[in-house]
Amino acid sequence: MTNWADYNEALRQRGSLTVWFTDESIAAWKAAPR
């Protein structure tokens, strides 16, 4: 892919993406220390 602006716009035109997390996955989420 060489035309990133067109590619990004095509992704936006596809619609939305919803991601669901279980309570267990949220409780187990560990962020790396900064």
PDB file of N, H, CA, C and O in Angstrom:
ATOM      1  N   MET A   1       0.860  -1.175   0.000  1.00  0.00           N
ATOM      2  CA  MET A   1       0.000   0.000   0.000  1.00  0.00           C
ATOM      3  C   MET A   1       0.900   1.230   0.000  1.00  0.00           C
ATOM      4  O   MET A   1       1.780   1.370   0.849  1.00  0.00           O
ATOM      5  N   THR A   2       0.670   2.106  -0.952  1.00  0.00           N
ATOM      6  H   THR A   2      -0.045   1.992  -1.642  1.00  0.00           H
ATOM      7  CA  THR A   2       1.490   3.318  -1.036  1.00  0.00           C
ATOM      8  C   THR A   2       0.691   4.588  -0.811  1.00  0.00           C
ATOM      9  O   THR A   2       1.271   5.630  -0.507  1.00  0.00           O
ATOM     10  N   ASN A   3      -0.621   4.528  -0.951  1.00  0.00           N
ATOM     11  H   ASN A   3      -1.092   3.681  -1.198  1.00  0.00           H
ATOM     12  CA  ASN A   3      -1.438   5.715  -0.743  1.00  0.00           C
ATOM     13  C   ASN A   3      -2.177   5.573   0.585  1.00  0.00           C
ATOM     14  O   ASN A   3      -3.335   5.158   0.629  1.00  0.00           O
ATOM     15  N   TRP A   4      -1.479   5.928   1.667  1.00  0.00           N
ATOM     16  H   TRP A   4      -0.539   6.265   1.632  1.00  0.00           H
ATOM     17  CA  TRP A   4      -2.032   5.702   3.009  1.00  0.00           C
ATOM     18  C   TRP A   4      -3.262   6.546   3.289  1.00  0.00           C
ATOM     19  O   TRP A   4      -4.151   6.115   4.023  1.00  0.00           O
ATOM     20  N   ALA A   5      -3.330   7.740   2.718  1.00  0.00           N
ATOM     21  H   ALA A   5      -2.608   8.090   2.122  1.00  0.00           H
ATOM     22  CA  ALA A   5      -4.507   8.589   2.953  1.00  0.00           C
ATOM     23  C   ALA A   5      -5.766   7.919   2.402  1.00  0.00           C
ATOM     24  O   ALA A   5      -6.801   7.898   3.069  1.00  0.00           O
ATOM     25  N   ASP A   6      -5.682   7.374   1.193  1.00  0.00           N
ATOM     26  H   ASP A   6      -4.842   7.391   0.652  1.00  0.00           H
ATOM     27  CA  ASP A   6      -6.840   6.676   0.611  1.00  0.00           C
ATOM     28  C   ASP A   6      -7.168   5.414   1.396  1.00  0.00           C
ATOM     29  O   ASP A   6      -8.337   5.090   1.605  1.00  0.00           O
ATOM     30  N   TYR A   7      -6.140   4.709   1.826  1.00  0.00           N
ATOM     31  H   TYR A   7      -5.191   4.973   1.657  1.00  0.00           H
ATOM     32  CA  TYR A   7      -6.343   3.480   2.600  1.00  0.00           C
ATOM     33  C   TYR A   7      -7.055   3.785   3.920  1.00  0.00           C
ATOM     34  O   TYR A   7      -8.011   3.103   4.288  1.00  0.00           O
ATOM     35  N   ASN A   8      -6.586   4.804   4.621  1.00  0.00           N
ATOM     36  H   ASN A   8      -5.809   5.358   4.321  1.00  0.00           H
ATOM     37  CA  ASN A   8      -7.217   5.180   5.890  1.00  0.00           C
ATOM     38  C   ASN A   8      -8.660   5.611   5.683  1.00  0.00           C
ATOM     39  O   ASN A   8      -9.533   5.270   6.481  1.00  0.00           O
ATOM     40  N   GLU A   9      -8.913   6.357   4.618  1.00  0.00           N
ATOM     41  H   GLU A   9      -8.203   6.634   3.970  1.00  0.00           H
ATOM     42  CA  GLU A   9     -10.284   6.790   4.335  1.00  0.00           C
ATOM     43  C   GLU A   9     -11.172   5.601   4.016  1.00  0.00           C
ATOM     44  O   GLU A   9     -12.330   5.569   4.430  1.00  0.00           O
ATOM     45  N   ALA A  10     -10.653   4.627   3.290  1.00  0.00           N
ATOM     46  H   ALA A  10      -9.712   4.653   2.954  1.00  0.00           H
ATOM     47  CA  ALA A  10     -11.429   3.425   2.979  1.00  0.00           C
ATOM     48  C   ALA A  10     -11.791   2.673   4.260  1.00  0.00           C
ATOM     49  O   ALA A  10     -12.899   2.151   4.380  1.00  0.00           O
ATOM     50  N   LEU A  11     -10.874   2.618   5.202  1.00  0.00           N
ATOM     51  H   LEU A  11      -9.973   3.042   5.103  1.00  0.00           H
ATOM     52  CA  LEU A  11     -11.175   1.967   6.485  1.00  0.00           C
ATOM     53  C   LEU A  11     -12.265   2.723   7.226  1.00  0.00           C
ATOM     54  O   LEU A  11     -13.154   2.107   7.814  1.00  0.00           O
ATOM     55  N   ARG A  12     -12.210   4.043   7.206  1.00  0.00           N
ATOM     56  H   ARG A  12     -11.488   4.543   6.728  1.00  0.00           H
ATOM     57  CA  ARG A  12     -13.250   4.833   7.876  1.00  0.00           C
ATOM     58  C   ARG A  12     -14.613   4.615   7.226  1.00  0.00           C
ATOM     59  O   ARG A  12     -15.631   4.604   7.919  1.00  0.00           O
ATOM     60  N   GLN A  13     -14.646   4.443   5.915  1.00  0.00           N
ATOM     61  H   GLN A  13     -13.820   4.452   5.352  1.00  0.00           H
ATOM     62  CA  GLN A  13     -15.899   4.251   5.204  1.00  0.00           C
ATOM     63  C   GLN A  13     -16.548   2.902   5.502  1.00  0.00           C
ATOM     64  O   GLN A  13     -17.743   2.730   5.262  1.00  0.00           O
ATOM     65  N   ARG A  14     -15.787   1.953   6.017  1.00  0.00           N
ATOM     66  H   ARG A  14     -14.817   2.093   6.212  1.00  0.00           H
ATOM     67  CA  ARG A  14     -16.336   0.619   6.301  1.00  0.00           C
ATOM     68  C   ARG A  14     -17.331   0.643   7.449  1.00  0.00           C
ATOM     69  O   ARG A  14     -18.239  -0.187   7.496  1.00  0.00           O
ATOM     70  N   GLY A  15     -17.177   1.569   8.366  1.00  0.00           N
ATOM     71  H   GLY A  15     -16.440   2.244   8.328  1.00  0.00           H
ATOM     72  CA  GLY A  15     -18.080   1.629   9.509  1.00  0.00           C
ATOM     73  C   GLY A  15     -17.331   1.471  10.806  1.00  0.00           C
ATOM     74  O   GLY A  15     -16.121   1.691  10.860  1.00  0.00           O
ATOM     75  N   SER A  16     -18.038   1.091  11.853  1.00  0.00           N
ATOM     76  H   SER A  16     -19.021   0.912  11.809  1.00  0.00           H
ATOM     77  CA  SER A  16     -17.435   1.008  13.176  1.00  0.00           C
ATOM     78  C   SER A  16     -17.097  -0.429  13.547  1.00  0.00           C
ATOM     79  O   SER A  16     -17.626  -1.387  12.982  1.00  0.00           O
ATOM     80  N   LEU A  17     -16.220  -0.539  14.492  1.00  0.00           N
ATOM     81  H   LEU A  17     -15.791   0.239  14.951  1.00  0.00           H
ATOM     82  CA  LEU A  17     -15.821  -1.834  15.022  1.00  0.00           C
ATOM     83  C   LEU A  17     -15.995  -1.782  16.532  1.00  0.00           C
ATOM     84  O   LEU A  17     -15.417  -0.919  17.194  1.00  0.00           O
ATOM     85  N   THR A  18     -16.776  -2.685  17.075  1.00  0.00           N
ATOM     86  H   THR A  18     -17.245  -3.386  16.538  1.00  0.00           H
ATOM     87  CA  THR A  18     -16.986  -2.751  18.512  1.00  0.00           C
ATOM     88  C   THR A  18     -16.237  -3.945  19.059  1.00  0.00           C
ATOM     89  O   THR A  18     -16.337  -5.052  18.532  1.00  0.00           O
ATOM     90  N   VAL A  19     -15.486  -3.713  20.121  1.00  0.00           N
ATOM     91  H   VAL A  19     -15.404  -2.813  20.550  1.00  0.00           H
ATOM     92  CA  VAL A  19     -14.725  -4.780  20.774  1.00  0.00           C
ATOM     93  C   VAL A  19     -15.253  -4.915  22.195  1.00  0.00           C
ATOM     94  O   VAL A  19     -15.337  -3.933  22.932  1.00  0.00           O
ATOM     95  N   TRP A  20     -15.604  -6.122  22.568  1.00  0.00           N
ATOM     96  H   TRP A  20     -15.536  -6.920  21.969  1.00  0.00           H
ATOM     97  CA  TRP A  20     -16.122  -6.379  23.903  1.00  0.00           C
ATOM     98  C   TRP A  20     -15.058  -7.090  24.734  1.00  0.00           C
ATOM     99  O   TRP A  20     -14.426  -8.035  24.261  1.00  0.00           O
ATOM    100  N   PHE A  21     -14.864  -6.642  25.955  1.00  0.00           N
ATOM    101  H   PHE A  21     -15.378  -5.875  26.338  1.00  0.00           H
ATOM    102  CA  PHE A  21     -13.938  -7.261  26.896  1.00  0.00           C
ATOM    103  C   PHE A  21     -14.736  -7.865  28.040  1.00  0.00           C
ATOM    104  O   PHE A  21     -15.690  -7.259  28.528  1.00  0.00           O
ATOM    105  N   THR A  22     -14.346  -9.050  28.463  1.00  0.00           N
ATOM    106  H   THR A  22     -13.570  -9.542  28.067  1.00  0.00           H
ATOM    107  CA  THR A  22     -15.002  -9.656  29.621  1.00  0.00           C
ATOM    108  C   THR A  22     -14.467  -8.998  30.893  1.00  0.00           C
ATOM    109  O   THR A  22     -13.383  -8.415  30.894  1.00  0.00           O
ATOM    110  N   ASP A  23     -15.237  -9.099  31.966  1.00  0.00           N
ATOM    111  H   ASP A  23     -16.117  -9.572  31.965  1.00  0.00           H
ATOM    112  CA  ASP A  23     -14.775  -8.561  33.251  1.00  0.00           C
ATOM    113  C   ASP A  23     -13.469  -9.225  33.678  1.00  0.00           C
ATOM    114  O   ASP A  23     -12.603  -8.583  34.273  1.00  0.00           O
ATOM    115  N   GLU A  24     -13.333 -10.519  33.368  1.00  0.00           N
ATOM    116  H   GLU A  24     -14.036 -11.040  32.885  1.00  0.00           H
ATOM    117  CA  GLU A  24     -12.112 -11.228  33.736  1.00  0.00           C
ATOM    118  C   GLU A  24     -10.903 -10.683  32.993  1.00  0.00           C
ATOM    119  O   GLU A  24      -9.829 -10.539  33.577  1.00  0.00           O
ATOM    120  N   SER A  25     -11.067 -10.380  31.719  1.00  0.00           N
ATOM    121  H   SER A  25     -11.939 -10.498  31.245  1.00  0.00           H
ATOM    122  CA  SER A  25      -9.928  -9.855  30.960  1.00  0.00           C
ATOM    123  C   SER A  25      -9.544  -8.460  31.439  1.00  0.00           C
ATOM    124  O   SER A  25      -8.362  -8.115  31.457  1.00  0.00           O
ATOM    125  N   ILE A  26     -10.523  -7.662  31.825  1.00  0.00           N
ATOM    126  H   ILE A  26     -11.483  -7.942  31.811  1.00  0.00           H
ATOM    127  CA  ILE A  26     -10.225  -6.323  32.341  1.00  0.00           C
ATOM    128  C   ILE A  26      -9.499  -6.431  33.677  1.00  0.00           C
ATOM    129  O   ILE A  26      -8.544  -5.694  33.923  1.00  0.00           O
ATOM    130  N   ALA A  27      -9.942  -7.339  34.542  1.00  0.00           N
ATOM    131  H   ALA A  27     -10.718  -7.937  34.342  1.00  0.00           H
ATOM    132  CA  ALA A  27      -9.310  -7.507  35.846  1.00  0.00           C
ATOM    133  C   ALA A  27      -7.876  -8.006  35.713  1.00  0.00           C
ATOM    134  O   ALA A  27      -7.027  -7.683  36.544  1.00  0.00           O
ATOM    135  N   ALA A  28      -7.603  -8.789  34.676  1.00  0.00           N
ATOM    136  H   ALA A  28      -8.292  -9.051  34.001  1.00  0.00           H
ATOM    137  CA  ALA A  28      -6.268  -9.360  34.486  1.00  0.00           C
ATOM    138  C   ALA A  28      -5.347  -8.437  33.689  1.00  0.00           C
ATOM    139  O   ALA A  28      -4.160  -8.730  33.543  1.00  0.00           O
ATOM    140  N   TRP A  29      -5.877  -7.330  33.175  1.00  0.00           N
ATOM    141  H   TRP A  29      -6.841  -7.092  33.294  1.00  0.00           H
ATOM    142  CA  TRP A  29      -5.081  -6.436  32.335  1.00  0.00           C
ATOM    143  C   TRP A  29      -3.983  -5.792  33.166  1.00  0.00           C
ATOM    144  O   TRP A  29      -4.264  -5.151  34.179  1.00  0.00           O
ATOM    145  N   LYS A  30      -2.752  -5.954  32.750  1.00  0.00           N
ATOM    146  H   LYS A  30      -2.523  -6.474  31.927  1.00  0.00           H
ATOM    147  CA  LYS A  30      -1.616  -5.362  33.456  1.00  0.00           C
ATOM    148  C   LYS A  30      -0.844  -4.481  32.476  1.00  0.00           C
ATOM    149  O   LYS A  30      -0.271  -4.972  31.503  1.00  0.00           O
ATOM    150  N   ALA A  31      -0.836  -3.199  32.741  1.00  0.00           N
ATOM    151  H   ALA A  31      -1.302  -2.800  33.531  1.00  0.00           H
ATOM    152  CA  ALA A  31      -0.089  -2.273  31.900  1.00  0.00           C
ATOM    153  C   ALA A  31       1.387  -2.317  32.284  1.00  0.00           C
ATOM    154  O   ALA A  31       1.730  -2.461  33.458  1.00  0.00           O
ATOM    155  N   ALA A  32       2.239  -2.193  31.299  1.00  0.00           N
ATOM    156  H   ALA A  32       1.961  -2.076  30.346  1.00  0.00           H
ATOM    157  CA  ALA A  32       3.677  -2.164  31.560  1.00  0.00           C
ATOM    158  C   ALA A  32       4.021  -0.868  32.291  1.00  0.00           C
ATOM    159  O   ALA A  32       3.527   0.197  31.923  1.00  0.00           O
ATOM    160  N   PRO A  33       4.870  -0.948  33.330  1.00  0.00           N
ATOM    161  CA  PRO A  33       5.260   0.278  34.032  1.00  0.00           C
ATOM    162  C   PRO A  33       6.034   1.217  33.110  1.00  0.00           C
ATOM    163  O   PRO A  33       6.757   0.773  32.218  1.00  0.00           O
ATOM    164  N   ARG A  34       5.876   2.491  33.333  1.00  0.00           N
ATOM    165  H   ARG A  34       5.288   2.851  34.057  1.00  0.00           H
ATOM    166  CA  ARG A  34       6.573   3.487  32.516  1.00  0.00           C
ATOM    167  C   ARG A  34       7.692   4.123  33.294  1.00  0.00           C
ATOM    168  O   ARG A  34       8.394   4.988  32.770  1.00  0.00           O
TER     169      ARG A  34
END
